[in-house]
Amino acid sequence: MALSQSKERKATALPGGLILLALLALIGAAIWAFVGIVSTAKNTEIGQVFLFIGEILLTILLASGFYALQPNEAAVVTLFGNYKGTDKETGLRWVPFWYKRRKVSLRVRNETSQTLKVNDRRGNPIEIAAVVVWRVTDTAKALFDVDKFESFVNIQIETALREIASHFAYDHAEHEEPTLRADADQVSALLRDKLQERVAIAGVEIDGAKLSHLAYAPEIASAMLRRQQAEAVLAARRYIVQGAVEMVEHALAQLSERDIVKLDDERRAAMVSNLLVVLCGDRDAQPVVNTGTIYQ
C-alpha cells in the first residue's frame, strides 16, 4: 500500500465576528445610499446608483464567506483544487468567497460490520462480525489520499475481519493455541492493529475493535453443538472419575491406618470396584446384603 503524500496544515481563516460587524456596517451604508436615491429620485446622480450596486455586491460576497464550526468539526479549505489548509477553530469563521470549504467530522464513530461467512483456521465455516470505533485525525489524508474515506474504512474492516478469522480456530485449537471464542481480547487487539495498518493512509485512527457476533455457520451448527455436548459430558466424567479415585484411595488409606479391617489383594480389588461403581454411577446405588464371603 502506497504511503500518503498529503499532510494536514492549518488554514488561514479569520474570526467571523469581526467580518460580521463590517458586513453590518456595509448593509447600513447600502440602506443609507438607497434612501438617498429614493429621496432624490429626480436628481439622482449615476455615481450614487453605482455606489449602491457596489455595496450590495460587496455585501453578498462578504456574506458568502461565512461558515460555522462545531466542536470536533473541521473545514478543509481549497482554492481551485489546491489544498490551502484545515480550519478547526470553533464558532463563526470567514474566508474569502473564492475559497471552497468542505466540512469533515472529527467525532468518534461506531461502525458495525456486516455478518460475514468465512472459514476459520481449521476450515470450518463460521459467521463473524465486529464493532469498530474510529475517528478522522488527518483531514488532508482523508479527503485527498483515498476516495470516499467512509467507504474505504468499511471495506478495510471487512478485509481485516476475514484475515483475522483465517488466523484462528473457532475453538478446540491444538497445542493450546488462542481461539476466536476463548481469546476474545487477543483477537480484538490483533484486529485493531491490522485495521490501523490498513486505514493509516486515510488519516484515520482506530480507537477500538471488538467481535460482536461469532457463531458456527447454520449448516454445521447442529453437529458442532452435539460435539460440544459430548465433550462437556466427557469432561464431567473425567472429573468424576478423578474424584472417585481420590476418595477410594483415601478410604483404603484410612482403613489401613486405623486397622479396622485387613484386606488382601482380592478383597481390596472388590472394594475398589464397588466404591467406583457407587461413586461414578448415574443412579443411586442399591444395597446388597451379602451373607456369605467372596470366596463362596
Phi, psi and omega in degrees: 000128184291147179283148181285145177256346181277151178213133183289139174220164184282136180273154177269099180231154183254151174299135184288339182297316181295317179293327179295320177297316178297323179293319178296320177296321179294321177296320177298318179295322179294320178295319179297319179293322179294318178298320179296322180292318181293319182291333180241048186302322183280334182247023182290134177272151181297331179295324178295321180295314179296323178296318179295316179296320179296320178294322178295314180297318179295323177298316180296318182292320177295317182295330182287351180267358182279146169203156182240141179239132175269168176303142182060042176221144182228157176237122178270123186256128178230156177229109181052041178090350180269131180287125182250350177139176180236131179257123180242007179286131182279161178102196180279126183233164182211137170225159178305150188297339182280354174272138178264136180243138175227121183278142178227130178282133176256009182287159177289137182239145173254130179233119177260120182286162173290155177287115184261146175254110185226173176256134177280189185298330181268006177086006179280133178287129181227163173251134185214145176211161183217156172248124184242132177254122184214166179205158178274129178246340179228103185292330180294315178294321183297324184266330190248344182260342176225159179264116180057081189297331178297313178295323178300315180296318180299317181293321180292328176297314179297317181295315180294324180294320177295321180294317181296318182299327181284346181273342186234151169276153179300310174198182179058045178287156179271152177057035176057036176285152179294150181234164180296322185278320187271339185236059183297322181295316179294319178296317181296320179296318178293321177298318179297316180296317179297318180295319181299321177297323185282325186259002180300327181295337181266009180067032184247141176245132179269116179273335180185155178211130180222144174288128180256344180209133179208119181199158173291151176297151185304326185291341179238003185298316182293320179294318179292328177294317177297323178296316179296321178296318179297318179294324177294319178296315180297319179296319179295318178298319180298320180292320180295316180296318179299317178293322180295318179299318180294322179292318178296317179299318179294320180296315179297321180295320180293320178297320180289319182293321183271358178054042180286315180212145177260125184243129172277182184298321183290317178293323178298317180295320179295320180294318178299316180298315181294316180297319179295322178297317181293315186284329185260354183287153178279339183246161178294140181289142176260121182293142177235125179271116181261116181267353179245211177236169182287350181268352182238000000 
